[in-house]
Amino acid sequence: MSQATASAPSRFAIHLRKGTISLAALPFLLLQLSVLFVFTTYFSWQGLALCLAMWLVRQLAITAGYHRYFSHKTYKMGRPAQFLMALIGASAAQKGPLWWAAKHRHHHGYSDREEDHHSPRHGFWHSHWLWFLYDESRDYDQKRIIDFARYPEIRLIDRLWYLPPVLLALGLFAAGGWHAVVWGFFVSTFLLSNLTYSINSLCHVWGRQRYYSEDTSRNNFVLALLLLGEGWHNNHHKYQAAARNGFYWWEVDFSFYFIKLLSMVGLAWDLKQAPQKIIDEGRANDRARRGARRLGLKWKPPLPERSGRRTGLAEA
């Protein structure tokens, strides 16, 4: 059975062009609105520091964990570290690692085509939020993620993904009261989620294309800084199996630095790199862009000599 069992349709639903939004989307919408609780408490530097710390830890679990590990297998980890990465990632309230990775692998297989779940060609809000709020997006193709679905502890986190965020919020309340919950959970989760979603909604619209990648993916320096290296999105779509999205030393990639740190302490190994051929192609394209700019010409990435299957796709 390759698909999870679909839920019964709700009597209260909004039918949009790309899908149906029912009351099942209410918890997510309330979580987004919970950022307004910031007006029920006071500002403090301790609260801001807690917010940034909870954002950073969970953002790394999404970028280095859900994305580069579970979705693309760009490095290897043992089962205890894999479990911890999945657990912290689930606390970000972006559903479970199997759902997230299966959807992301589907995206790379059909990027910017009609089958793509979150192409911005269907509008900003569709690619930013709406696509995963649709009832039709609850299920995922289990065949895309059988490599990690074989671990019962990962299946458990995927099934009970809503518990880690609840437990995190309760833990923050026990440790620091309402003030800690507001800054450490509500505000940080709002920032975390919307920064993550901006890769779908903005990084196929805003930025530069270094490589021809059969889609509209772009490199965006601002989002690379804010999203710990994920903004080097055109690089990533060119070669998805690389642990480092910033292919060159000047392309800051904090998620890769974190993965590298894990490897230095023995928690990660076999970090994959982009082939030298792709690195050289990128340098040549950068030179061609600069030359075209000096002549006042527009430049687009050249079509590769052999266009076929997208490079670096993860296999289950």
C-alpha positions as CSV (number, residue, x, y, z in Angstrom):
1,M,0.0,0.0,0.0
2,S,1.8,3.1,-1.2
3,Q,-0.5,5.7,0.1
4,A,-1.7,6.4,3.7
5,T,-5.5,6.0,4.1
6,A,-7.3,9.2,3.2
7,S,-9.4,10.9,5.9
8,A,-13.1,11.4,5.5
9,P,-14.0,14.7,3.9
10,S,-15.1,17.5,6.3
11,R,-18.5,19.1,6.0
12,F,-16.8,22.5,6.6
13,A,-14.4,23.0,3.7
14,I,-13.2,25.6,1.3
15,H,-12.6,24.3,-2.2
16,L,-9.8,26.1,-4.1
17,R,-8.4,25.5,-7.5
18,K,-5.5,23.2,-6.3
19,G,-7.2,21.6,-3.3
20,T,-9.6,21.6,-0.4
21,I,-9.0,23.2,3.0
22,S,-11.0,21.9,5.8
23,L,-11.1,22.2,9.6
24,A,-8.0,20.0,9.7
25,A,-6.0,23.1,8.8
26,L,-7.2,25.0,11.9
27,P,-4.4,23.9,14.3
28,F,-1.7,25.2,11.9
29,L,-3.5,28.5,11.3
30,L,-3.9,28.9,15.1
31,L,-0.2,28.2,15.6
32,Q,0.6,30.9,13.1
33,L,-1.7,33.3,14.8
34,S,-0.1,32.4,18.2
35,V,2.7,34.8,17.4
36,L,0.3,37.5,18.5
37,F,0.7,36.3,22.0
38,V,3.9,38.4,22.0
39,F,1.6,41.3,22.9
40,T,0.5,39.4,26.1
41,T,4.0,39.5,27.6
42,Y,7.0,41.8,27.8
43,F,10.2,42.1,25.8
44,S,13.4,40.9,27.4
45,W,16.8,40.1,26.1
46,Q,16.6,36.7,27.7
47,G,13.3,36.0,25.8
48,L,14.9,37.1,22.5
49,A,17.9,34.9,23.2
50,L,15.6,32.0,23.9
51,C,13.7,32.6,20.8
52,L,16.8,32.7,18.6
53,A,18.2,29.6,20.3
54,M,15.0,27.6,19.8
55,W,14.8,28.8,16.2
56,L,18.4,27.8,15.5
57,V,18.3,24.3,17.0
58,R,15.1,23.4,15.3
59,Q,16.0,25.1,12.0
60,L,19.2,23.1,11.8
61,A,17.1,19.9,12.5
62,I,15.0,20.9,9.4
63,T,17.8,22.0,7.1
64,A,20.5,19.5,8.0
65,G,18.1,16.8,9.2
66,Y,14.7,16.7,7.4
67,H,16.2,18.1,4.2
68,R,19.8,17.1,3.6
69,Y,19.6,13.8,5.6
70,F,16.2,12.3,5.3
71,S,15.2,13.8,2.0
72,H,18.6,13.6,0.1
73,K,20.8,11.2,2.1
74,T,23.8,13.6,1.6
75,Y,25.6,12.0,4.6
76,K,25.2,9.1,7.0
77,M,24.4,8.9,10.7
78,G,23.9,6.1,13.2
79,R,20.4,5.3,14.5
80,P,20.6,7.2,17.8
81,A,21.7,10.4,16.1
82,Q,19.2,9.8,13.3
83,F,16.4,9.4,15.9
84,L,17.4,12.6,17.8
85,M,17.5,14.6,14.5
86,A,14.0,13.4,13.6
87,L,12.7,14.1,17.1
88,I,14.1,17.7,17.2
89,G,12.9,18.2,13.6
90,A,9.4,17.1,14.6
91,S,9.4,19.7,17.3
92,A,9.4,22.4,14.6
93,A,5.8,21.5,13.8
94,Q,6.3,20.7,10.1
95,K,4.9,17.2,10.4
96,G,7.0,14.0,10.5
97,P,10.3,13.2,8.8
98,L,8.8,10.6,6.4
99,W,6.0,12.9,5.3
100,W,8.4,15.8,4.9
101,A,11.0,13.8,3.0
102,A,8.6,12.0,0.7
103,K,6.9,15.3,-0.3
104,H,10.3,16.8,-0.9
105,R,11.5,14.0,-3.1
106,H,8.4,14.3,-5.1
107,H,9.0,18.0,-5.5
108,H,12.5,17.3,-7.0
109,G,11.1,14.7,-9.3
110,Y,8.6,17.2,-10.7
111,S,10.0,20.6,-9.9
112,D,7.9,23.4,-11.4
113,R,5.8,21.0,-13.4
114,E,2.1,20.5,-13.0
115,E,2.7,17.6,-10.5
116,D,4.9,19.7,-8.2
117,H,3.0,20.2,-5.0
118,H,4.3,23.7,-4.2
119,S,5.4,25.4,-7.4
120,P,5.1,29.2,-7.1
121,R,3.7,29.1,-10.7
122,H,0.4,28.5,-8.9
123,G,0.8,31.6,-6.7
124,F,2.7,32.8,-3.7
125,W,0.3,31.6,-1.0
126,H,-0.1,28.2,-2.7
127,S,3.6,27.5,-2.6
128,H,4.1,29.1,0.9
129,W,1.3,27.7,3.0
130,L,-1.7,26.4,1.1
131,W,-0.2,23.3,-0.5
132,F,0.3,21.4,2.7
133,L,-3.0,22.6,4.2
134,Y,-5.0,20.9,1.5
135,D,-6.7,17.7,2.5
136,E,-5.2,16.1,-0.5
137,S,-1.7,16.7,0.9
138,R,-2.1,14.7,4.1
139,D,-1.1,11.5,2.5
140,Y,2.3,10.7,1.0
141,D,3.8,8.0,-1.3
142,Q,5.4,5.6,1.1
143,K,7.4,4.1,-1.8
144,R,9.4,7.3,-2.0
145,I,10.7,6.9,1.6
146,I,11.0,3.1,2.2
147,D,14.7,3.6,3.1
148,F,13.9,5.4,6.3
149,A,10.4,3.9,6.9
150,R,12.1,0.6,7.8
151,Y,13.1,2.1,11.2
152,P,10.2,1.7,13.7
153,E,11.4,4.6,15.8
154,I,11.2,6.9,12.8
155,R,7.8,5.6,11.9
156,L,6.7,6.3,15.4
157,I,7.9,9.9,15.3
158,D,6.3,10.4,11.9
159,R,2.9,9.1,13.2
160,L,3.0,11.1,16.4
161,W,4.8,14.2,15.0
162,Y,2.5,16.5,16.9
163,L,3.7,15.4,20.3
164,P,7.3,16.8,20.2
165,P,6.0,20.4,19.7
166,V,3.4,20.1,22.5
167,L,6.0,18.6,24.9
168,L,8.5,21.4,24.0
169,A,5.9,24.1,24.7
170,L,5.0,22.4,28.0
171,G,8.7,22.1,28.9
172,L,9.3,25.8,28.2
173,F,6.3,26.6,30.4
174,A,7.6,24.5,33.2
175,A,11.0,26.1,32.9
176,G,10.2,29.7,32.4
177,G,6.4,30.3,32.5
178,W,4.3,32.0,29.9
179,H,7.1,34.4,28.9
180,A,9.3,31.4,27.9
181,V,6.5,29.8,25.9
182,V,5.7,32.9,24.0
183,W,9.3,33.7,23.0
184,G,10.7,30.2,22.9
185,F,7.9,28.5,21.1
186,F,5.3,30.7,19.5
187,V,7.5,33.5,18.1
188,S,10.4,31.1,17.2
189,T,8.0,28.7,15.5
190,F,6.5,31.5,13.5
191,L,9.9,32.6,12.3
192,L,11.1,29.0,11.7
193,S,8.1,27.9,9.7
194,N,7.8,30.9,7.5
195,L,11.6,31.0,6.8
196,T,11.4,27.4,5.7
197,Y,8.4,27.9,3.5
198,S,10.0,30.9,1.8
199,I,12.3,28.5,-0.1
200,N,9.3,27.2,-1.9
201,S,7.6,30.6,-2.4
202,L,10.6,32.8,-3.0
203,C,13.7,30.8,-4.1
204,H,12.0,29.9,-7.4
205,V,11.2,33.6,-8.1
206,W,13.8,35.8,-6.5
207,G,17.5,35.5,-7.1
208,R,19.9,34.3,-9.8
209,Q,20.3,31.1,-11.8
210,R,23.9,29.9,-12.1
211,Y,22.9,26.5,-13.6
212,Y,20.3,25.3,-16.0
213,S,18.2,22.9,-13.9
214,E,15.0,22.3,-15.8
215,D,13.1,24.6,-13.4
216,T,13.1,28.1,-12.0
217,S,15.2,27.5,-8.9
218,R,17.5,30.4,-7.9
219,N,20.3,31.2,-5.6
220,N,19.4,33.9,-3.1
221,F,22.1,35.3,-0.8
222,V,19.7,36.9,1.7
223,L,17.7,33.6,2.1
224,A,21.0,31.7,2.3
225,L,22.0,33.8,5.4
226,L,18.5,33.6,7.0
227,L,18.0,29.9,6.2
228,L,21.5,28.6,7.1
229,G,22.6,27.9,3.5
230,E,19.3,26.7,2.0
231,G,19.1,29.8,-0.2
232,W,21.7,28.4,-2.6
233,H,18.7,26.7,-4.1
234,N,19.8,26.7,-7.8
235,N,23.0,24.9,-6.7
236,H,20.9,22.4,-4.8
237,H,18.6,21.7,-7.7
238,K,21.6,21.2,-10.0
239,Y,23.1,18.5,-7.7
240,Q,20.8,17.5,-4.8
241,A,23.1,14.8,-3.3
242,A,25.7,17.3,-2.0
243,A,25.8,17.9,1.7
244,R,26.9,21.5,1.0
245,N,24.5,23.8,-0.9
246,G,27.0,26.6,-1.0
247,F,29.4,25.1,-3.6
248,Y,32.1,27.8,-3.2
249,W,33.9,29.1,-0.2
250,W,32.2,32.5,-0.3
251,E,28.7,30.9,-0.3
252,V,27.9,30.8,3.4
253,D,26.3,27.5,4.4
254,F,25.8,27.2,8.2
255,S,23.9,23.9,7.7
256,F,26.9,22.4,6.1
257,Y,29.2,23.7,8.8
258,F,26.9,22.0,11.3
259,I,27.0,18.7,9.4
260,K,30.8,19.1,9.2
261,L,30.9,19.6,13.0
262,L,28.8,16.4,13.4
263,S,31.4,14.5,11.3
264,M,34.3,15.9,13.4
265,V,32.8,14.4,16.5
266,G,31.9,11.1,14.8
267,L,28.1,11.5,14.5
268,A,28.1,11.9,10.7
269,W,30.2,10.5,8.0
270,D,30.4,9.9,4.2
271,L,29.5,13.6,3.4
272,K,28.8,13.8,-0.3
273,Q,30.2,16.5,-2.4
274,A,29.2,18.1,-5.8
275,P,31.4,16.6,-8.6
276,Q,34.3,18.8,-9.8
277,K,32.6,18.9,-13.2
278,I,29.7,20.8,-11.8
279,I,31.9,23.1,-9.7
280,D,33.9,24.0,-12.9
281,E,30.6,24.5,-14.9
282,G,29.5,27.0,-12.2
283,R,32.7,28.9,-12.4
284,A,32.5,29.1,-16.2
285,N,28.9,30.3,-16.0
286,D,29.8,33.0,-13.5
287,R,32.5,34.2,-15.8
288,A,30.0,34.2,-18.7
289,R,27.5,36.2,-16.7
290,R,30.1,38.8,-15.7
291,G,31.1,39.1,-19.4
292,A,27.5,39.5,-20.5
293,R,26.9,42.2,-17.9
294,R,29.9,44.2,-19.1
295,L,28.4,44.2,-22.5
296,G,25.0,45.2,-21.3
297,L,23.5,41.8,-22.3
298,K,21.2,39.5,-20.5
299,W,22.5,36.0,-19.6
300,K,20.8,32.7,-19.0
301,P,22.4,29.4,-18.0
302,P,23.2,27.4,-21.1
303,L,21.4,24.2,-21.8
304,P,23.7,21.2,-20.9
305,E,24.9,19.1,-23.8
306,R,23.0,16.1,-22.5
307,S,19.7,17.0,-20.8
308,G,18.1,14.1,-19.1
309,R,17.4,12.9,-15.6
310,R,18.0,15.4,-12.8
311,T,21.3,15.0,-11.1
312,G,21.7,13.8,-7.5
313,L,18.2,12.6,-6.9
314,A,17.9,10.6,-3.7
315,E,16.8,7.0,-4.2
316,A,14.8,5.1,-1.6
